[in-house]
Amino acid sequence: MQPAIAKWYDRRDSVFIEFCVEDSKDVQVKFEKSKLNFSCVGGTDNIKHQNEVDLYEVVDPNESKHKRTDRSVLCCLRKAEPGKSWPRLTKEKAKLNWLSVDFNNWKDWEDDSDEELSSFDRFSEMMNNMGGEDDLPDVDGADDDSADSDDEKMPDLE
């Protein structure tokens, strides 16, 4: 048996772990208060994978779930104390060669409030509230089809 490659990221209420095993079969995920056990058979070679994680903080095993896809198994661990940041997934500071941070899904939620929109959302909302083309003011000469000085034909390149 060998451990499955996994990526994790932190959210306000949950911690997500994605075990990257394609074509997984016999998936077993056991959630405990301070531990996660994962095992499956995966890939075209039917390799047996097993991971055991001693978690950084306590989770609610009854509210934690997992979902299998053709490419991976995603586990959602519901935090027992929502709003508390996890600086790492594991209780120990040891580096596990099969575990990495999922930077594509990482978000520094501690600095944000749920009520406050991101700056991009505020910008998009402002642009939508400004109106469409019908609201544009008339600009003298904007619709003229007269030739401009820069509309002259350019000479051919040699």
Accessible surface in RSA format (square Angstrom, percent):
REM  Atomic radii and reference values for relative SASA: ProtOr
REM  Chains: A
REM  Algorithm: Lee & Richards
REM  Probe-radius: 1.40
REM  Slices: 20
REM RES _ NUM      All-atoms   Total-Side   Main-Chain    Non-polar    All polar
REM                ABS   REL    ABS   REL    ABS   REL    ABS   REL    ABS   REL
RES MET A   1   163.17  84.5  82.64  54.7  80.53 191.7  85.34  72.6  77.83 103.1
RES GLN A   2    87.35  48.8  85.22  62.3   2.13   5.1  22.26  47.4  65.08  49.4
RES PRO A   3    56.82  41.4  50.35  45.9   6.46  23.5  50.35  41.6   6.46  40.2
RES ALA A   4     0.37   0.3   0.00   0.0   0.37   0.9   0.37   0.5   0.00   0.0
RES ILE A   5   101.32  57.7  99.66  74.2   1.66   4.0  99.66  71.8   1.66   4.5
RES ALA A   6     0.08   0.1   0.00   0.0   0.08   0.2   0.00   0.0   0.08   0.2
RES LYS A   7    66.17  32.3  65.48  40.2   0.69   1.7  25.56  23.0  40.62  43.3
RES TRP A   8     8.90   3.6   8.90   4.3   0.00   0.0   2.13   1.1   6.76  11.0
RES TYR A   9    26.32  12.3  26.32  15.0   0.00   0.0   5.18   3.9  21.14  26.1
RES ASP A  10     2.25   1.6   2.23   2.2   0.02   0.0   0.42   1.0   1.83   1.8
RES ARG A  11    69.78  29.3  69.78  35.6   0.00   0.0  26.55  36.3  43.24  26.2
RES ARG A  12    70.11  29.4  68.60  35.0   1.51   3.6  37.32  51.0  32.80  19.9
RES ASP A  13    61.78  43.3  60.26  60.0   1.52   3.6  10.93  25.7  50.85  50.7
RES SER A  14     6.47   5.5   6.25   8.3   0.22   0.5   2.45   5.2   4.02   5.6
RES VAL A  15     0.00   0.0   0.00   0.0   0.00   0.0   0.00   0.0   0.00   0.0
RES PHE A  16    41.45  20.7  41.36  25.6   0.09   0.2  41.45  25.1   0.00   0.0
RES ILE A  17     0.18   0.1   0.18   0.1   0.00   0.0   0.18   0.1   0.00   0.0
RES GLU A  18    43.13  24.8  42.61  32.2   0.52   1.2   2.54   4.9  40.58  33.1
RES PHE A  19     0.10   0.0   0.10   0.1   0.00   0.0   0.10   0.1   0.00   0.0
RES CYS A  20    50.24  38.0  32.66  36.4  17.58  41.3  21.38  54.2  28.86  31.1
RES VAL A  21     6.31   4.2   3.19   2.9   3.13   7.5   6.31   5.5   0.00   0.0
RES GLU A  22    95.20  54.7  90.12  68.2   5.09  12.1  24.72  47.8  70.49  57.6
RES ASP A  23    69.45  48.6  67.43  67.1   2.02   4.8  19.63  46.2  49.82  49.7
RES SER A  24     1.80   1.5   0.00   0.0   1.80   4.2   0.00   0.0   1.80   2.5
RES LYS A  25    99.91  48.7  94.31  57.9   5.60  13.3  80.10  72.1  19.81  21.1
RES ASP A  26   110.19  77.2  85.78  85.4  24.42  57.7  31.99  75.3  78.20  78.0
RES VAL A  27    34.40  22.6   8.43   7.6  25.97  62.6   8.43   7.3  25.97  70.4
RES GLN A  28   123.67  69.2 117.74  86.0   5.93  14.1  35.30  75.1  88.37  67.0
RES VAL A  29    25.98  17.1   0.00   0.0  25.98  62.6   0.39   0.3  25.59  69.4
RES LYS A  30   124.32  60.6 120.81  74.1   3.51   8.4  75.35  67.8  48.97  52.2
RES PHE A  31    32.46  16.2  16.23  10.1  16.24  42.2  16.42  10.0  16.04  45.9
RES GLU A  32    58.01  33.3  54.75  41.4   3.26   7.8  23.40  45.3  34.60  28.3
RES LYS A  33   138.47  67.6 135.26  83.0   3.21   7.6  78.52  70.7  59.94  63.9
RES SER A  34    51.44  43.5  48.28  64.4   3.16   7.3  13.44  28.6  38.00  53.2
RES LYS A  35    59.42  29.0  59.03  36.2   0.40   0.9  16.01  14.4  43.41  46.2
RES LEU A  36     0.25   0.1   0.25   0.2   0.00   0.0   0.25   0.2   0.00   0.0
RES ASN A  37    34.53  23.8  33.58  32.4   0.95   2.3  18.98  45.7  15.55  15.0
RES PHE A  38     1.20   0.6   0.15   0.1   1.04   2.7   0.60   0.4   0.60   1.7
RES SER A  39    29.83  25.2  29.80  39.8   0.02   0.1  19.01  40.5  10.81  15.1
RES CYS A  40     5.26   4.0   0.00   0.0   5.26  12.4   2.72   6.9   2.54   2.7
RES VAL A  41    26.60  17.5  26.60  24.1   0.00   0.0  26.60  23.1   0.00   0.0
RES GLY A  42     0.88   1.1   0.00   N/A   0.88   1.1   0.18   0.5   0.70   1.6
RES GLY A  43    24.61  30.4   0.00   N/A  24.61  30.4  22.40  61.5   2.21   5.0
RES THR A  44   132.41  94.2  96.89  98.2  35.52  84.6  82.01 110.2  50.40  76.2
RES ASP A  45   112.23  78.6  84.21  83.8  28.02  66.2  23.83  56.1  88.40  88.2
RES ASN A  46    81.71  56.4  67.42  65.1  14.30  34.4  16.52  39.7  65.20  63.0
RES ILE A  47    66.64  37.9  61.78  46.0   4.86  11.7  66.64  48.0   0.00   0.0
RES LYS A  48   120.32  58.7 116.34  71.4   3.98   9.5  59.40  53.5  60.92  64.9
RES HIS A  49    20.53  11.2  19.48  13.5   1.06   2.7  12.46  12.8   8.07   9.4
RES GLN A  50    86.00  48.1  75.45  55.1  10.55  25.1  13.91  29.6  72.09  54.7
RES ASN A  51     3.54   2.4   0.09   0.1   3.44   8.3   3.23   7.8   0.30   0.3
RES GLU A  52    96.76  55.6  72.86  55.1  23.89  56.9  19.36  37.4  77.40  63.2
RES VAL A  53     1.50   1.0   0.29   0.3   1.22   2.9   1.50   1.3   0.00   0.0
RES ASP A  54    67.09  47.0  62.55  62.3   4.54  10.7  12.54  29.5  54.55  54.4
RES LEU A  55     0.33   0.2   0.08   0.1   0.25   0.6   0.08   0.1   0.25   0.7
RES TYR A  56    53.78  25.1  44.89  25.5   8.90  23.2  11.22   8.4  42.57  52.5
RES GLU A  57    42.80  24.6  38.47  29.1   4.32  10.3  10.02  19.4  32.78  26.8
RES VAL A  58    67.80  44.6  65.38  59.2   2.42   5.8  65.38  56.8   2.42   6.6
RES VAL A  59     1.62   1.1   0.25   0.2   1.36   3.3   0.25   0.2   1.36   3.7
RES ASP A  60    45.74  32.0  42.49  42.3   3.25   7.7  12.63  29.7  33.11  33.0
RES PRO A  61    37.35  27.2  28.07  25.6   9.28  33.7  28.25  23.3   9.10  56.5
RES ASN A  62   138.40  95.4 107.01 103.4  31.39  75.6  29.20  70.3 109.20 105.5
RES GLU A  63    86.41  49.6  83.74  63.4   2.67   6.4  17.60  34.0  68.81  56.2
RES SER A  64     9.96   8.4   0.00   0.0   9.96  23.0   0.00   0.0   9.96  14.0
RES LYS A  65   134.12  65.4 129.95  79.7   4.17   9.9  90.46  81.4  43.65  46.5
RES HIS A  66    80.01  43.7  55.18  38.4  24.83  63.5  35.26  36.3  44.75  52.1
RES LYS A  67   140.68  68.6 136.80  83.9   3.88   9.2  84.92  76.4  55.75  59.4
RES ARG A  68   101.63  42.7  80.71  41.1  20.91  49.8  36.81  50.3  64.82  39.3
RES THR A  69    56.91  40.5  51.06  51.8   5.85  13.9  53.53  71.9   3.37   5.1
RES ASP A  70    97.53  68.3  91.95  91.5   5.57  13.2  23.69  55.7  73.84  73.6
RES ARG A  71   171.92  72.2 167.70  85.5   4.22  10.0  61.58  84.2 110.34  66.9
RES SER A  72     8.98   7.6   8.95  11.9   0.03   0.1   2.58   5.5   6.39   9.0
RES VAL A  73     0.00   0.0   0.00   0.0   0.00   0.0   0.00   0.0   0.00   0.0
RES LEU A  74    63.16  35.2  60.55  43.3   2.61   6.6  60.55  42.5   2.61   7.0
RES CYS A  75     0.00   0.0   0.00   0.0   0.00   0.0   0.00   0.0   0.00   0.0
RES CYS A  76    28.75  21.7  28.56  31.9   0.19   0.4  13.79  34.9  14.96  16.1
RES LEU A  77     0.29   0.2   0.29   0.2   0.00   0.0   0.29   0.2   0.00   0.0
RES ARG A  78    85.80  36.0  85.80  43.7   0.00   0.0  19.44  26.6  66.36  40.2
RES LYS A  79     5.77   2.8   1.38   0.8   4.39  10.5   1.38   1.2   4.39   4.7
RES ALA A  80    51.58  47.4  23.21  35.8  28.37  64.5  28.05  39.5  23.53  62.3
RES GLU A  81   101.47  58.3  95.87  72.5   5.60  13.3  42.11  81.4  59.36  48.5
RES PRO A  82    83.89  61.1  61.25  55.8  22.64  82.3  61.47  50.7  22.42 139.3
RES GLY A  83    39.54  48.8   0.00   N/A  39.54  48.8  16.50  45.3  23.03  51.6
RES LYS A  84    86.71  42.3  81.49  50.0   5.22  12.4  56.89  51.2  29.82  31.8
RES SER A  85    36.00  30.4  24.90  33.2  11.11  25.6  10.28  21.9  25.72  36.0
RES TRP A  86     3.28   1.3   2.22   1.1   1.06   2.5   0.04   0.0   3.24   5.3
RES PRO A  87    88.74  64.7  54.01  49.2  34.73 126.2  63.83  52.7  24.91 154.8
RES ARG A  88    66.57  28.0  65.37  33.3   1.20   2.9  32.46  44.4  34.11  20.7
RES LEU A  89     1.86   1.0   0.03   0.0   1.83   4.6   0.03   0.0   1.83   4.9
RES THR A  90    15.41  11.0  15.25  15.5   0.16   0.4   9.71  13.0   5.70   8.6
RES LYS A  91   111.02  54.2 102.20  62.7   8.82  21.0  69.19  62.3  41.83  44.6
RES GLU A  92   115.44  66.3 112.46  85.1   2.98   7.1  46.10  89.2  69.34  56.6
RES LYS A  93   173.14  84.5 143.26  87.9  29.88  71.2  87.24  78.5  85.90  91.5
RES ALA A  94    68.68  63.1  46.87  72.3  21.81  49.6  58.72  82.7   9.96  26.4
RES LYS A  95   166.00  81.0 134.03  82.2  31.97  76.1 116.27 104.6  49.74  53.0
RES LEU A  96    54.74  30.5  49.37  35.3   5.38  13.5  51.23  36.0   3.51   9.5
RES ASN A  97   139.84  96.4 107.76 104.1  32.08  77.2  41.13  99.0  98.71  95.4
RES TRP A  98    26.66  10.7  23.60  11.4   3.06   7.2  13.17   7.0  13.49  21.9
RES LEU A  99    19.65  10.9  14.26  10.2   5.39  13.6  14.70  10.3   4.95  13.3
RES SER A 100    53.90  45.5  48.01  64.1   5.90  13.6  42.61  90.7  11.29  15.8
RES VAL A 101    49.13  32.3  38.35  34.7  10.78  26.0  38.35  33.3  10.78  29.2
RES ASP A 102     4.50   3.1   3.58   3.6   0.92   2.2   0.94   2.2   3.55   3.5
RES PHE A 103   157.15  78.6 136.53  84.6  20.62  53.7 136.70  82.9  20.45  58.5
RES ASN A 104   142.16  98.0 106.54 103.0  35.62  85.8  27.10  65.2 115.05 111.2
RES ASN A 105    59.11  40.8  54.91  53.1   4.20  10.1   3.88   9.3  55.22  53.4
RES TRP A 106    82.01  32.9  59.90  29.0  22.11  51.9  51.15  27.3  30.86  50.1
RES LYS A 107   102.42  50.0  95.25  58.4   7.17  17.1  47.97  43.2  54.45  58.0
RES ASP A 108    95.04  66.6  82.77  82.4  12.27  29.0  22.19  52.2  72.85  72.7
RES TRP A 109    14.37   5.8  13.93   6.7   0.44   1.0  10.23   5.5   4.14   6.7
RES GLU A 110   116.56  66.9  86.24  65.2  30.33  72.2  24.70  47.8  91.86  75.0
RES ASP A 111   124.48  87.2  89.00  88.6  35.48  83.9  32.91  77.5  91.56  91.3
RES ASP A 112    68.11  47.7  59.68  59.4   8.43  19.9  18.07  42.5  50.04  49.9
RES SER A 113    48.10  40.6  39.92  53.3   8.18  18.8  37.46  79.8  10.64  14.9
RES ASP A 114   114.82  80.4  78.90  78.5  35.91  84.9  33.22  78.2  81.59  81.4
RES GLU A 115   155.20  89.1 123.64  93.5  31.56  75.1  76.46 147.9  78.75  64.3
RES GLU A 116   108.09  62.1  88.35  66.8  19.75  47.0  34.81  67.3  73.28  59.8
RES LEU A 117    79.95  44.5  73.05  52.3   6.90  17.3  75.04  52.7   4.91  13.2
RES SER A 118    62.74  53.0  47.37  63.2  15.37  35.4  53.88 114.7   8.86  12.4
RES SER A 119    80.46  68.0  70.69  94.3   9.78  22.5  36.91  78.6  43.55  61.0
RES PHE A 120   144.93  72.5 140.23  86.9   4.70  12.2 144.61  87.7   0.31   0.9
RES ASP A 121    64.97  45.5  61.32  61.0   3.65   8.6  10.53  24.8  54.44  54.3
RES ARG A 122   112.95  47.4 107.83  55.0   5.12  12.2  53.91  73.7  59.04  35.8
RES PHE A 123   109.92  55.0 105.35  65.3   4.57  11.9 109.45  66.4   0.47   1.3
RES SER A 124    36.77  31.1  32.41  43.3   4.36  10.0  28.97  61.7   7.81  10.9
RES GLU A 125    91.12  52.3  87.61  66.3   3.50   8.3  25.21  48.8  65.91  53.8
RES MET A 126   100.26  51.9  94.30  62.4   5.96  14.2  58.80  50.0  41.47  54.9
RES MET A 127    93.53  48.4  84.93  56.2   8.60  20.5  79.16  67.3  14.37  19.0
RES ASN A 128   119.86  82.7  94.12  91.0  25.74  62.0  26.47  63.7  93.40  90.3
RES ASN A 129   119.33  82.3  85.26  82.4  34.07  82.0  29.69  71.5  89.64  86.6
RES MET A 130   128.95  66.8  99.50  65.8  29.45  70.1 102.49  87.1  26.46  35.1
RES GLY A 131    42.46  52.4   0.00   N/A  42.46  52.4  20.04  55.0  22.42  50.2
RES GLY A 132    50.55  62.3   0.00   N/A  50.55  62.3  38.57 105.8  11.98  26.8
RES GLU A 133   149.84  86.0 133.20 100.8  16.64  39.6  47.27  91.4 102.57  83.7
RES ASP A 134   146.76 102.8 112.13 111.6  34.63  81.9  39.02  91.8 107.75 107.5
RES ASP A 135    97.67  68.4  68.16  67.8  29.51  69.8  26.90  63.3  70.77  70.6
RES LEU A 136   123.52  68.8 106.93  76.5  16.59  41.7 107.49  75.5  16.03  43.1
RES PRO A 137   104.71  76.3  86.12  78.5  18.59  67.6  97.00  80.1   7.71  47.9
RES ASP A 138   145.99 102.3 113.65 113.1  32.34  76.5  36.74  86.5 109.24 108.9
RES VAL A 139   101.59  66.8  85.52  77.4  16.07  38.7  88.68  77.1  12.91  35.0
RES ASP A 140   148.56 104.1 120.79 120.2  27.77  65.7  44.08 103.7 104.48 104.2
RES GLY A 141    49.87  61.5   0.00   N/A  49.87  61.5  19.31  53.0  30.56  68.4
RES ALA A 142    69.43  63.8  31.04  47.9  38.39  87.3  42.23  59.5  27.19  72.0
RES ASP A 143   136.25  95.4 113.68 113.1  22.57  53.4  41.83  98.5  94.42  94.2
RES ASP A 144    99.34  69.6  74.57  74.2  24.77  58.6  17.44  41.0  81.90  81.7
RES ASP A 145   148.07 103.7 109.55 109.0  38.52  91.1  41.91  98.6 106.16 105.9
RES SER A 146    81.79  69.1  60.07  80.2  21.72  50.0  51.31 109.3  30.48  42.7
RES ALA A 147    91.77  84.4  58.08  89.6  33.69  76.6  62.15  87.5  29.62  78.5
RES ASP A 148    86.98  60.9  77.55  77.2   9.43  22.3  16.05  37.8  70.93  70.7
RES SER A 149   101.41  85.7  78.01 104.1  23.41  53.9  52.65 112.1  48.76  68.3
RES ASP A 150   120.05  84.1  86.91  86.5  33.14  78.4  46.22 108.8  73.83  73.6
RES ASP A 151    95.19  66.7  63.35  63.1  31.84  75.3  25.62  60.3  69.57  69.4
RES GLU A 152   131.11  75.3 112.19  84.9  18.91  45.0  47.34  91.6  83.77  68.4
RES LYS A 153   183.31  89.4 147.55  90.5  35.76  85.1 123.02 110.7  60.29  64.2
RES MET A 154   155.21  80.4 143.47  95.0  11.74  28.0 104.57  88.9  50.65  67.1
RES PRO A 155   116.50  84.9  95.32  86.9  21.17  77.0 106.42  87.9  10.07  62.6
RES ASP A 156   126.03  88.3 100.90 100.4  25.13  59.4  36.79  86.6  89.24  89.0
RES LEU A 157   178.12  99.2 149.01 106.6  29.10  73.2 150.75 105.9  27.36  73.6
RES GLU A 158   220.64 126.7 142.35 107.7  78.29 186.4  89.14 172.4 131.50 107.4
END  Absolute sums over single chains surface
CHAIN  1 A    11852.5       9717.9       2134.5       5838.8       6013.7
END  Absolute sums over all chains
TOTAL         11852.5       9717.9       2134.5       5838.8       6013.7
